[in-house]
Amino acid sequence: MDKNNRSKWTNEFRSLGKKKGSRQNFINLYKKMKKEKDNCENIKTNIFKRLIDRFSNGKD
């Protein structure tokens, strides 16, 4: 995650703490954060795999 995303999630956790959020609210926020992070990693991985395939197919 880049710096903007980290500060976004930090601010959401802080605001939830100030509102006296329940344990379940924190769990849901963490799951939401994890899902977004995994989606970003999957996109980067797919791009990298396509790039490798393109170069490996071009050499054959």
Backbone torsions as a table, in degrees:
resi	resn	phi	psi	omega
1	MET	NA	140.6	179.1
2	ASP	-83.7	176.8	-172.4
3	LYS	-62.9	-37.6	-179.7
4	ASN	-64.1	-41.0	178.8
5	ASN	-66.4	-38.7	178.9
6	ARG	-62.0	-44.5	-178.7
7	SER	-68.8	-32.5	177.2
8	LYS	-61.3	-48.3	-178.4
9	TRP	-70.1	-36.4	177.5
10	THR	-60.9	-44.9	179.6
11	ASN	-63.6	-38.5	178.9
12	GLU	-66.5	-41.4	177.7
13	PHE	-64.3	-41.8	179.7
14	ARG	-64.1	-44.2	-179.3
15	SER	-65.7	-35.7	177.5
16	LEU	-66.7	-37.5	177.5
17	GLY	-66.6	-38.2	179.0
18	LYS	-68.2	-30.3	179.7
19	LYS	-85.4	4.9	-177.8
20	LYS	58.1	51.9	-179.8
21	GLY	-64.5	151.8	179.6
22	SER	-76.9	167.6	178.8
23	ARG	-60.1	-39.7	-179.6
24	GLN	-64.7	-35.6	176.9
25	ASN	-62.4	-42.0	178.3
26	PHE	-65.8	-40.2	179.2
27	ILE	-63.1	-44.1	179.6
28	ASN	-63.2	-41.3	178.9
29	LEU	-64.5	-40.6	178.8
30	TYR	-64.1	-42.7	178.9
31	LYS	-63.1	-39.8	178.3
32	LYS	-63.4	-42.9	178.9
33	MET	-63.9	-44.6	-178.6
34	LYS	-64.1	-40.0	180.0
35	LYS	-64.0	-43.0	179.6
36	GLU	-65.9	-39.2	178.9
37	LYS	-64.6	-43.8	179.6
38	ASP	-63.5	-38.8	178.3
39	ASN	-63.0	-42.1	178.5
40	CYS	-64.0	-41.3	179.6
41	GLU	-67.1	-38.3	179.0
42	ASN	-64.0	-40.0	178.9
43	ILE	-63.3	-45.5	179.5
44	LYS	-64.2	-40.6	179.9
45	THR	-64.8	-43.2	179.7
46	ASN	-63.3	-40.9	178.3
47	ILE	-62.8	-43.7	-179.8
48	PHE	-63.9	-42.3	179.3
49	LYS	-63.8	-41.9	178.3
50	ARG	-63.1	-39.1	179.5
51	LEU	-64.5	-43.5	178.1
52	ILE	-64.3	-43.8	178.8
53	ASP	-60.6	-40.6	-179.2
54	ARG	-62.7	-44.4	-179.3
55	PHE	-72.3	-38.1	-179.6
56	SER	-69.5	-36.3	177.7
57	ASN	-71.3	-32.1	-179.6
58	GLY	-69.8	-28.3	-178.4
59	LYS	-80.3	-24.1	-177.6
60	ASP	-74.8	NA	NA
